[in-house]
Amino acid sequence: MKIRYLLLHAYGMGGTIRTVIGQANAMAALGHDVELVSVVRRRDEPQFRIDHRVTLSALVDERAGRTEVTFRDRVMRRVRGKAVPFGEFAARYFTPHVERAVTAYIAGLDGGVLVTTRPALNLMAARHAPRGLVTVGQEHMNLRTHHEAVRKSIARWYPRLRMVAVLTRTDQGDYQRLAPGVRTAHIPNAVSGAGRRRSALTAPTVIAAGRLRVQKGFDLLIPAFEQIAPGHPDWRLDIYGEGQKLQELRRMVKIPGQVRLRGRTTRLDEELANASVFALSSRFEGLPMVMLEAMAHGLAVAGFDCPTGPGDVIVDGVNGLLVPPEDVDGLARAIARLADDAELRERLGAAALETARMYSPEAVMPRWEQLFTELLAAR
């Protein structure tokens, strides 16, 4: 079957990009005709490996000195309007020029499956896809985190999509309450365990990773760790990622010898395998992919039971430790328990490894293939 994945920036970094590229690679390996389409291009090369069988293209080239649109201007002039609501997290990307490019691309498709991967793109597919196109909107966050204007647009337009794929049962229920006409499927993201080195759980390292934004809560993690740092002088906290909160987080660090902001890395798998504890400090999530990757390395997890995702994966005390959302003192105590108790780390890490296998591509990708096949047959 023909499957097109439409991403905002396939050349960038981030959990959604990594996940969607992984899906595209897996579907190509199953023998399908797969295309990965980036709305914008701001780098010369992708940051994640793309299977050679996946066709990669971009609609708008925004690299320095370029404003190229990769299809005819006369097609662009046929479309007008503003489809991306205020409050969509990536609204700044959707200039009128970019929005026209996306709309014309979607309107010009002629069959197969189009998978859109964020609310802005889902809404544009719902409004402009031709009748013969099977539209599947993916949600990589959770409904509660979206601005009211975005939720109103979702309630109005998402019923036009053939399917909306969500990451958790909790989110599926929220969509059904917001807009009963929206058809939803619960399919978690996949995390491959192949080739991952299992952590020995002996290094005195707590690791966290993600964009340095309010969502990830690193401003809560740093004081949580620094509460226990004096009593654990051999332990350190390593935070990987880049983003707008970098300088603010640097100013928060009172114990630079034990708390390190490590920046972006292309070797996160290796860094996870070299750590013993993964800390999840997010204020909200969709399904926390880096946490699942850490579990695939057998790490012990301590984290906030934020909406949504952690509670769908972790059973407190069985395959990780969960504390109430934004409970800094509780997170500090959970990290200290894991630092002090090697046997607990081993038990939770072994259970985490088993849990991660439930999210392997071998378990998840057949569900995508079956969904696409059924939607095409019902077209």
Residue pairs with C-beta under 8 A, 6 or more apart in sequence:
1 32
1 33
1 112
1 113
1 372
1 373
1 376
2 32
2 33
2 35
2 111
2 112
2 113
3 24
3 27
3 32
3 33
3 34
3 35
3 112
3 113
3 115
3 372
4 34
4 35
4 36
4 37
4 109
4 112
4 113
4 114
4 115
5 20
5 23
5 24
5 34
5 35
5 36
5 37
5 115
5 117
6 37
6 39
6 102
6 105
6 106
6 114
6 115
6 116
6 117
6 121
6 125
7 16
7 17
7 20
7 36
7 37
7 38
7 39
7 117
8 38
8 39
8 40
8 90
8 93
8 117
8 118
8 120
8 121
9 17
9 38
9 39
9 40
9 41
9 42
9 93
10 17
10 20
10 21
10 36
10 37
10 38
10 41
10 46
10 50
10 56
10 58
11 38
11 41
11 42
11 43
11 44
11 45
11 46
11 47
11 58
12 42
12 43
12 47
13 47
13 264
14 211
15 140
15 210
15 289
15 290
16 117
16 118
16 140
17 47
17 48
18 48
18 289
19 140
19 189
19 190
19 289
20 36
20 115
20 117
20 138
21 36
21 46
21 48
21 49
21 50
22 48
22 190
22 192
22 361
23 115
23 190
23 365
23 368
24 34
24 36
24 50
24 51
24 54
25 49
25 50
25 51
25 54
26 190
26 361
26 365
27 34
27 365
27 368
27 369
28 34
28 51
28 53
28 54
29 51
29 53
30 365
30 369
32 369
33 112
34 51
34 53
34 54
34 55
35 54
35 55
35 56
35 57
36 50
36 54
36 55
36 56
36 57
37 57
37 58
37 59
37 105
38 56
38 57
38 58
38 59
39 58
39 59
39 60
39 93
39 98
39 101
39 102
39 121
40 58
40 59
40 60
40 61
40 62
40 93
40 98
41 58
41 60
41 61
41 62
41 63
42 62
42 63
43 63
44 63
46 56
47 266
50 56
57 70
58 70
59 69
59 70
59 71
59 98
59 101
59 102
59 105
60 67
60 68
60 69
60 70
60 97
60 98
60 101
61 67
61 68
61 69
61 70
67 97
69 76
69 97
69 101
71 101
71 104
71 105
71 108
75 104
75 108
76 100
76 101
76 104
78 104
78 107
79 100
79 103
79 104
79 107
79 128
80 100
81 99
81 103
82 96
82 99
83 99
83 103
83 120
83 123
83 124
83 127
83 128
84 91
84 94
84 99
84 120
84 123
84 124
85 91
85 123
85 147
85 149
85 150
85 152
85 153
86 147
86 149
87 146
87 147
87 148
87 149
87 150
88 94
88 118
88 119
88 120
88 146
88 147
88 150
89 118
89 141
90 118
90 120
91 120
93 120
94 102
94 120
99 124
102 121
102 124
103 124
103 127
103 128
106 114
106 124
106 125
106 128
106 129
106 133
107 128
107 129
107 130
109 129
109 130
109 133
110 130
110 132
110 133
111 132
111 133
112 133
112 134
112 376
113 133
113 134
113 136
113 372
113 375
113 376
114 125
114 129
114 133
114 134
114 135
114 136
115 136
115 137
115 138
116 122
116 124
116 125
116 135
116 136
116 137
116 138
117 138
117 140
118 138
118 140
119 139
119 146
119 150
119 153
119 154
121 137
122 137
122 138
122 139
122 154
122 157
122 158
122 161
122 164
123 153
123 154
123 157
123 158
125 135
125 137
125 161
126 135
126 137
126 157
126 158
126 159
126 160
126 161
127 157
127 160
129 135
129 160
132 379
134 162
134 372
134 375
134 376
134 379
135 160
135 161
135 162
135 163
136 161
136 162
136 163
136 164
136 165
136 371
136 372
136 375
137 158
137 161
137 163
137 164
137 165
138 164
138 165
139 164
139 165
139 166
139 167
139 171
139 286
140 167
140 189
140 286
140 287
141 284
141 285
141 286
142 166
142 167
142 168
142 170
142 171
142 174
142 284
142 285
142 286
142 307
142 308
142 309
143 151
143 154
143 166
143 171
143 174
143 175
143 178
144 174
144 284
144 307
144 308
145 215
145 284
145 307
146 154
151 178
154 175
154 178
154 179
154 182
155 178
155 179
155 182
158 164
158 175
158 179
158 182
159 179
159 181
159 182
159 183
161 182
161 183
162 183
162 375
163 183
163 184
163 185
163 371
163 375
164 175
164 182
164 183
164 184
164 185
165 184
165 185
165 186
165 187
165 371
166 172
166 175
166 184
166 185
166 186
166 187
167 186
167 187
167 188
167 189
167 286
167 287
167 308
167 309
167 312
168 186
168 188
168 286
168 287
168 308
168 309
168 312
169 186
169 312
170 307
170 308
170 311
170 312
171 286
171 308
172 184
172 186
175 182
175 184
176 182
176 184
185 371
187 364
187 367
187 368
187 371
188 287
188 312
188 359
188 364
189 287
189 289
189 292
189 359
189 364
190 359
190 360
190 361
190 363
190 364
190 365
191 289
191 292
191 293
191 296
191 356
191 359
191 360
192 296
192 360
192 361
193 296
193 353
193 356
193 357
193 360
196 269
196 273
196 293
196 296
196 297
197 269
197 270
197 273
197 297
198 273
198 297
198 298
198 353
199 272
199 273
199 274
199 275
199 276
199 297
199 298
199 299
199 349
200 276
201 276
201 298
201 299
201 300
201 342
201 345
201 346
201 349
202 276
202 342
203 274
203 275
203 276
204 232
204 234
204 235
204 236
204 276
204 339
205 235
205 236
205 237
205 238
205 274
205 275
205 276
205 277
206 225
206 235
206 236
206 237
206 238
206 275
206 276
206 277
206 278
206 279
206 335
206 339
207 237
207 238
207 239
207 240
207 271
207 272
207 275
207 277
207 278
207 279
207 294
207 299
208 216
208 218
208 221
208 237
208 238
208 239
208 240
208 278
208 279
208 280
208 281
209 239
209 240
209 241
209 268
209 271
209 272
209 290
210 216
210 218
210 240
210 241
210 282
210 290
211 241
211 242
211 243
212 218
212 239
212 241
212 242
212 243
212 244
212 245
212 246
212 249
212 261
213 243
213 244
213 245
214 245
214 283
215 282
215 283
215 284
215 285
216 241
216 281
216 282
216 283
217 281
217 282
217 283
217 304
217 306
217 326
218 239
218 241
218 245
218 249
218 281
219 245
219 248
219 249
219 252
220 281
220 283
220 304
220 326
220 328
220 331
221 237
221 239
221 279
221 281
221 331
222 237
222 239
222 249
222 252
222 253
222 259
223 252
223 328
224 279
224 281
224 328
224 329
224 331
224 332
224 335
225 237
225 258
225 259
225 279
225 332
225 335
226 253
226 254
226 255
226 258
226 259
227 328
227 329
227 332
228 235
228 332
228 335
228 336
228 339
229 235
229 237
229 255
229 258
229 259
231 336
232 336
232 339
232 340
233 258
235 258
235 339
236 257
236 258
236 259
236 260
237 258
237 259
237 260
237 279
238 260
238 262
238 271
238 275
239 249
239 259
239 260
239 261
239 262
240 262
240 263
240 264
240 265
240 268
240 271
241 263
241 264
242 263
242 264
246 261
249 261
250 261
253 259
253 261
262 271
265 271
268 290
268 293
269 293
269 297
272 278
272 293
272 294
272 297
272 299
273 297
275 294
275 299
276 299
276 300
276 338
276 345
277 299
277 300
277 301
277 302
277 335
277 338
277 339
277 345
278 290
278 291
278 294
278 295
278 299
278 300
278 301
278 302
278 303
279 301
279 302
279 303
279 331
279 335
280 288
280 291
280 301
280 302
280 303
280 304
280 306
280 310
281 303
281 304
281 331
282 288
282 303
282 304
282 306
282 310
283 304
283 306
283 325
283 326
284 306
284 307
284 308
285 306
285 307
285 308
285 309
285 310
286 308
286 309
287 308
287 309
287 312
287 313
288 303
288 309
288 310
288 313
291 301
291 303
291 309
291 310
291 313
292 313
292 356
292 359
294 301
294 352
295 301
295 313
295 319
295 320
295 352
295 353
295 355
295 356
296 353
296 356
297 353
298 349
298 350
298 352
298 353
299 349
299 352
300 320
300 321
300 338
300 344
300 345
300 348
300 349
300 352
301 314
301 319
301 320
301 321
301 348
301 352
302 320
302 321
302 323
302 331
302 334
302 335
302 337
302 338
303 310
303 314
303 320
303 321
303 322
303 323
303 331
303 334
304 310
304 322
304 323
304 324
304 325
304 326
304 327
304 331
305 311
305 314
305 316
305 322
305 323
305 324
305 325
306 325
306 326
307 325
310 322
311 322
313 319
313 320
313 355
314 320
314 321
314 322
314 355
316 322
318 348
318 351
319 348
319 351
319 352
319 354
319 355
320 348
320 351
320 352
321 334
321 337
321 338
321 348
322 334
323 330
323 331
323 333
323 334
324 330
337 344
338 344
338 345
338 348
357 363
